[in-house]
Amino acid sequence: MPDQKKIIKGCLAGNSRDQELLYRRYSAKLYGVSLQYSSSREEARDVLQEGFIKIFTNLHSYSGDGSFEGWMRRIV
């Protein structure tokens, strides 16, 4: 499995395969985060989807410092 930096670089280049890998790698954890702040599973799924849209849109702003997962958790 590709390392995180390679996946991020691919996502920044618009590679849909890397975007899918990123989603698969982190969606379960981030779904757990969204469940904590949602009133239903359906709402949590919507929050997760919106969160990933924001993650992909703002990925260029991740500096590489600190935890990437933590950065994504703050967005979700």
N, CA, C and O atoms as a GROMACS GRO file, in nm:
protein
  304
    1MET      N    1   0.085  -0.119   0.000
    1MET     CA    2   0.000   0.000   0.000
    1MET      C    3   0.089   0.125   0.000
    1MET      O    4   0.186   0.131   0.076
    2PRO      N    5   0.058   0.222  -0.084
    2PRO     CA    6   0.139   0.344  -0.091
    2PRO      C    7   0.142   0.419   0.042
    2PRO      O    8   0.046   0.413   0.120
    3ASP      N    9   0.252   0.489   0.066
    3ASP     CA   10   0.260   0.564   0.190
    3ASP      C   11   0.177   0.692   0.180
    3ASP      O   12   0.137   0.735   0.072
    4GLN      N   13   0.154   0.751   0.296
    4GLN     CA   14   0.066   0.867   0.307
    4GLN      C   15   0.112   0.983   0.220
    4GLN      O   16   0.030   1.047   0.154
    5LYS      N   17   0.242   1.013   0.221
    5LYS     CA   18   0.292   1.126   0.143
    5LYS      C   19   0.267   1.108  -0.006
    5LYS      O   20   0.234   1.203  -0.077
    6LYS      N   21   0.284   0.985  -0.053
    6LYS     CA   22   0.261   0.956  -0.195
    6LYS      C   23   0.113   0.972  -0.230
    6LYS      O   24   0.079   1.023  -0.337
    7ILE      N   25   0.026   0.928  -0.141
    7ILE     CA   26  -0.118   0.941  -0.163
    7ILE      C   27  -0.157   1.089  -0.166
    7ILE      O   28  -0.234   1.131  -0.252
    8ILE      N   29  -0.105   1.166  -0.071
    8ILE     CA   30  -0.136   1.310  -0.067
    8ILE      C   31  -0.089   1.377  -0.196
    8ILE      O   32  -0.162   1.457  -0.255
    9LYS      N   33   0.031   1.345  -0.239
    9LYS     CA   34   0.084   1.403  -0.363
    9LYS      C   35  -0.005   1.367  -0.482
    9LYS      O   36  -0.032   1.452  -0.567
   10GLY      N   37  -0.051   1.243  -0.487
   10GLY     CA   38  -0.141   1.201  -0.594
   10GLY      C   39  -0.274   1.274  -0.589
   10GLY      O   40  -0.328   1.313  -0.693
   11CYS      N   41  -0.326   1.292  -0.469
   11CYS     CA   42  -0.452   1.366  -0.454
   11CYS      C   43  -0.437   1.510  -0.501
   11CYS      O   44  -0.525   1.563  -0.568
   12LEU      N   45  -0.325   1.571  -0.467
   12LEU     CA   46  -0.299   1.708  -0.511
   12LEU      C   47  -0.290   1.718  -0.663
   12LEU      O   48  -0.322   1.822  -0.721
   13ALA      N   49  -0.246   1.610  -0.726
   13ALA     CA   50  -0.236   1.606  -0.872
   13ALA      C   51  -0.369   1.570  -0.937
   13ALA      O   52  -0.379   1.565  -1.060
   14GLY      N   53  -0.472   1.543  -0.855
   14GLY     CA   54  -0.604   1.510  -0.908
   14GLY      C   55  -0.622   1.364  -0.943
   14GLY      O   56  -0.714   1.329  -1.018
   15ASN      N   57  -0.536   1.277  -0.891
   15ASN     CA   58  -0.543   1.134  -0.920
   15ASN      C   59  -0.660   1.072  -0.842
   15ASN      O   60  -0.655   1.065  -0.719
   16SER      N   61  -0.762   1.026  -0.912
   16SER     CA   62  -0.881   0.972  -0.846
   16SER      C   63  -0.850   0.842  -0.770
   16SER      O   64  -0.915   0.813  -0.670
   17ARG      N   65  -0.753   0.766  -0.816
   17ARG     CA   66  -0.715   0.642  -0.746
   17ARG      C   67  -0.659   0.676  -0.608
   17ARG      O   68  -0.691   0.609  -0.509
   18ASP      N   69  -0.575   0.778  -0.600
   18ASP     CA   70  -0.520   0.819  -0.471
   18ASP      C   71  -0.627   0.880  -0.382
   18ASP      O   72  -0.623   0.864  -0.260
   19GLN      N   73  -0.722   0.950  -0.442
   19GLN     CA   74  -0.833   1.004  -0.363
   19GLN      C   75  -0.913   0.890  -0.300
   19GLN      O   76  -0.954   0.898  -0.184
   20GLU      N   77  -0.936   0.785  -0.378
   20GLU     CA   78  -1.008   0.669  -0.325
   20GLU      C   79  -0.928   0.601  -0.215
   20GLU      O   80  -0.984   0.560  -0.113
   21LEU      N   81  -0.797   0.588  -0.234
   21LEU     CA   82  -0.712   0.528  -0.131
   21LEU      C   83  -0.717   0.608  -0.002
   21LEU      O   84  -0.727   0.551   0.107
   22LEU      N   85  -0.711   0.740  -0.013
   22LEU     CA   86  -0.718   0.826   0.104
   22LEU      C   87  -0.852   0.807   0.175
   22LEU      O   88  -0.858   0.795   0.297
   23TYR      N   89  -0.959   0.805   0.097
   23TYR     CA   90  -1.092   0.785   0.154
   23TYR      C   91  -1.101   0.651   0.226
   23TYR      O   92  -1.149   0.644   0.340
   24ARG      N   93  -1.056   0.546   0.161
   24ARG     CA   94  -1.064   0.412   0.222
   24ARG      C   95  -0.979   0.402   0.348
   24ARG      O   96  -1.017   0.334   0.444
   25ARG      N   97  -0.865   0.468   0.347
   25ARG     CA   98  -0.774   0.459   0.461
   25ARG      C   99  -0.830   0.530   0.584
   25ARG      O  100  -0.809   0.484   0.696
   26TYR      N  101  -0.901   0.641   0.566
   26TYR     CA  102  -0.941   0.724   0.679
   26TYR      C  103  -1.092   0.735   0.702
   26TYR      O  104  -1.132   0.790   0.805
   27SER      N  105  -1.174   0.686   0.612
   27SER     CA  106  -1.318   0.711   0.625
   27SER      C  107  -1.378   0.650   0.752
   27SER      O  108  -1.465   0.712   0.813
   28ALA      N  109  -1.335   0.531   0.791
   28ALA     CA  110  -1.393   0.469   0.911
   28ALA      C  111  -1.364   0.552   1.036
   28ALA      O  112  -1.452   0.574   1.119
   29LYS      N  113  -1.239   0.597   1.050
   29LYS     CA  114  -1.203   0.679   1.166
   29LYS      C  115  -1.278   0.811   1.166
   29LYS      O  116  -1.328   0.856   1.269
   30LEU      N  117  -1.285   0.873   1.049
   30LEU     CA  118  -1.352   1.002   1.041
   30LEU      C  119  -1.503   0.989   1.054
   30LEU      O  120  -1.570   1.082   1.099
   31TYR      N  121  -1.557   0.875   1.015
   31TYR     CA  122  -1.700   0.849   1.037
   31TYR      C  123  -1.727   0.845   1.188
   31TYR      O  124  -1.828   0.896   1.235
   32GLY      N  125  -1.636   0.783   1.262
   32GLY     CA  126  -1.649   0.781   1.408
   32GLY      C  127  -1.651   0.921   1.467
   32GLY      O  128  -1.727   0.949   1.559
   33VAL      N  129  -1.567   1.008   1.414
   33VAL     CA  130  -1.565   1.148   1.459
   33VAL      C  131  -1.698   1.215   1.426
   33VAL      O  132  -1.755   1.284   1.510
   34SER      N  133  -1.746   1.195   1.305
   34SER     CA  134  -1.872   1.259   1.265
   34SER      C  135  -1.990   1.208   1.346
   34SER      O  136  -2.085   1.282   1.370
   35LEU      N  137  -1.986   1.081   1.387
   35LEU     CA  138  -2.093   1.026   1.471
   35LEU      C  139  -2.101   1.097   1.606
   35LEU      O  140  -2.209   1.114   1.662
   36GLN      N  141  -1.986   1.138   1.658
   36GLN     CA  142  -1.983   1.205   1.788
   36GLN      C  143  -2.056   1.339   1.785
   36GLN      O  144  -2.106   1.385   1.888
   37TYR      N  145  -2.062   1.401   1.668
   37TYR     CA  146  -2.119   1.535   1.658
   37TYR      C  147  -2.251   1.537   1.581
   37TYR      O  148  -2.302   1.645   1.550
   38SER      N  149  -2.306   1.421   1.550
   38SER     CA  150  -2.428   1.413   1.472
   38SER      C  151  -2.539   1.348   1.554
   38SER      O  152  -2.513   1.274   1.648
   39SER      N  153  -2.662   1.377   1.516
   39SER     CA  154  -2.776   1.321   1.588
   39SER      C  155  -2.825   1.189   1.528
   39SER      O  156  -2.910   1.122   1.587
   40SER      N  157  -2.771   1.151   1.411
   40SER     CA  158  -2.811   1.024   1.350
   40SER      C  159  -2.698   0.974   1.260
   40SER      O  160  -2.606   1.048   1.225
   41ARG      N  161  -2.707   0.847   1.223
   41ARG     CA  162  -2.607   0.790   1.133
   41ARG      C  163  -2.613   0.855   0.995
   41ARG      O  164  -2.511   0.877   0.930
   42GLU      N  165  -2.734   0.885   0.951
   42GLU     CA  166  -2.751   0.950   0.820
   42GLU      C  167  -2.683   1.087   0.820
   42GLU      O  168  -2.613   1.122   0.725
   43GLU      N  169  -2.705   1.163   0.925
   43GLU     CA  170  -2.640   1.293   0.936
   43GLU      C  171  -2.488   1.277   0.942
   43GLU      O  172  -2.415   1.357   0.883
   44ALA      N  173  -2.441   1.176   1.014
   44ALA     CA  174  -2.297   1.150   1.023
   44ALA      C  175  -2.237   1.119   0.887
   44ALA      O  176  -2.127   1.163   0.856
   45ARG      N  177  -2.310   1.043   0.805
   45ARG     CA  178  -2.261   1.013   0.669
   45ARG      C  179  -2.253   1.141   0.585
   45ARG      O  180  -2.159   1.159   0.508
   46ASP      N  181  -2.353   1.228   0.601
   46ASP     CA  182  -2.351   1.356   0.529
   46ASP      C  183  -2.233   1.442   0.575
   46ASP      O  184  -2.164   1.503   0.493
   47VAL      N  185  -2.211   1.446   0.705
   47VAL     CA  186  -2.099   1.522   0.760
   47VAL      C  187  -1.967   1.467   0.706
   47VAL      O  188  -1.878   1.543   0.670
   48LEU      N  189  -1.955   1.334   0.701
   48LEU     CA  190  -1.834   1.271   0.649
   48LEU      C  191  -1.812   1.308   0.503
   48LEU      O  192  -1.701   1.344   0.464
   49GLN      N  193  -1.918   1.301   0.423
   49GLN     CA  194  -1.906   1.335   0.281
   49GLN      C  195  -1.863   1.481   0.263
   49GLN      O  196  -1.773   1.511   0.184
   50GLU      N  197  -1.927   1.571   0.335
   50GLU     CA  198  -1.891   1.712   0.327
   50GLU      C  199  -1.748   1.734   0.376
   50GLU      O  200  -1.674   1.816   0.321
   51GLY      N  201  -1.710   1.659   0.479
   51GLY     CA  202  -1.574   1.670   0.531
   51GLY      C  203  -1.470   1.630   0.428
   51GLY      O  204  -1.369   1.699   0.413
   52PHE      N  205  -1.494   1.521   0.356
   52PHE     CA  206  -1.398   1.479   0.254
   52PHE      C  207  -1.393   1.578   0.137
   52PHE      O  208  -1.287   1.598   0.079
   53ILE      N  209  -1.504   1.639   0.104
   53ILE     CA  210  -1.502   1.743   0.001
   53ILE      C  211  -1.411   1.857   0.046
   53ILE      O  212  -1.330   1.907  -0.032
   54LYS      N  213  -1.424   1.898   0.172
   54LYS     CA  214  -1.340   2.005   0.226
   54LYS      C  215  -1.194   1.961   0.232
   54LYS      O  216  -1.103   2.039   0.202
   55ILE      N  217  -1.170   1.836   0.271
   55ILE     CA  218  -1.033   1.784   0.277
   55ILE      C  219  -0.968   1.792   0.140
   55ILE      O  220  -0.857   1.844   0.126
   56PHE      N  221  -1.036   1.741   0.037
   56PHE     CA  222  -0.978   1.742  -0.097
   56PHE      C  223  -0.963   1.885  -0.151
   56PHE      O  224  -0.867   1.914  -0.221
   57THR      N  225  -1.057   1.972  -0.118
   57THR     CA  226  -1.051   2.110  -0.164
   57THR      C  227  -0.936   2.186  -0.098
   57THR      O  228  -0.873   2.272  -0.161
   58ASN      N  229  -0.909   2.155   0.029
   58ASN     CA  230  -0.809   2.230   0.105
   58ASN      C  231  -0.678   2.155   0.127
   58ASN      O  232  -0.594   2.199   0.205
   59LEU      N  233  -0.661   2.045   0.060
   59LEU     CA  234  -0.542   1.962   0.080
   59LEU      C  235  -0.413   2.040   0.056
   59LEU      O  236  -0.311   2.014   0.119
   60HIS      N  237  -0.418   2.134  -0.036
   60HIS     CA  238  -0.299   2.215  -0.065
   60HIS      C  239  -0.253   2.295   0.056
   60HIS      O  240  -0.137   2.336   0.063
   61SER      N  241  -0.343   2.318   0.153
   61SER     CA  242  -0.306   2.398   0.271
   61SER      C  243  -0.242   2.315   0.382
   61SER      O  244  -0.194   2.370   0.480
   62TYR      N  245  -0.242   2.181   0.367
   62TYR     CA  246  -0.175   2.097   0.466
   62TYR      C  247  -0.025   2.115   0.448
   62TYR      O  248   0.029   2.087   0.341
   63SER      N  249   0.042   2.160   0.552
   63SER     CA  250   0.184   2.195   0.543
   63SER      C  251   0.277   2.075   0.555
   63SER      O  252   0.395   2.085   0.523
   64GLY      N  253   0.225   1.963   0.601
   64GLY     CA  254   0.310   1.847   0.624
   64GLY      C  255   0.361   1.840   0.766
   64GLY      O  256   0.418   1.739   0.807
   65ASP      N  257   0.341   1.946   0.841
   65ASP     CA  258   0.379   1.948   0.983
   65ASP      C  259   0.264   1.893   1.066
   65ASP      O  260   0.148   1.920   1.036
   66GLY      N  261   0.296   1.818   1.166
   66GLY     CA  262   0.192   1.763   1.253
   66GLY      C  263   0.122   1.644   1.190
   66GLY      O  264   0.158   1.597   1.082
   67SER      N  265   0.022   1.599   1.259
   67SER     CA  266  -0.052   1.480   1.220
   67SER      C  267  -0.150   1.510   1.106
   67SER      O  268  -0.235   1.599   1.117
   68PHE      N  269  -0.137   1.436   0.997
   68PHE     CA  270  -0.231   1.451   0.886
   68PHE      C  271  -0.371   1.409   0.930
   68PHE      O  272  -0.469   1.475   0.896
   69GLU      N  273  -0.378   1.300   1.004
   69GLU     CA  274  -0.509   1.255   1.053
   69GLU      C  275  -0.572   1.361   1.144
   69GLU      O  276  -0.692   1.386   1.136
   70GLY      N  277  -0.491   1.422   1.229
   70GLY     CA  278  -0.542   1.529   1.315
   70GLY      C  279  -0.593   1.647   1.235
   70GLY      O  280  -0.696   1.706   1.270
   71TRP      N  281  -0.522   1.681   1.128
   71TRP     CA  282  -0.565   1.790   1.040
   71TRP      C  283  -0.701   1.757   0.980
   71TRP      O  284  -0.790   1.843   0.976
   72MET      N  285  -0.718   1.634   0.933
   72MET     CA  286  -0.846   1.593   0.874
   72MET      C  287  -0.956   1.590   0.979
   72MET      O  288  -1.069   1.629   0.951
   73ARG      N  289  -0.925   1.544   1.100
   73ARG     CA  290  -1.026   1.538   1.206
   73ARG      C  291  -1.079   1.677   1.238
   73ARG      O  292  -1.198   1.693   1.263
   74ARG      N  293  -0.992   1.776   1.237
   74ARG     CA  294  -1.037   1.913   1.264
   74ARG      C  295  -1.133   1.962   1.155
   74ARG      O  296  -1.227   2.036   1.184
   75ILE      N  297  -1.110   1.920   1.033
   75ILE     CA  298  -1.199   1.960   0.923
   75ILE      C  299  -1.336   1.893   0.937
   75ILE      O  300  -1.439   1.958   0.922
   76VAL      N  301  -1.335   1.764   0.966
   76VAL     CA  302  -1.462   1.690   0.979
   76VAL      C  303  -1.534   1.737   1.104
   76VAL      O  304  -1.643   1.689   1.135
   0.00000   0.00000   0.00000
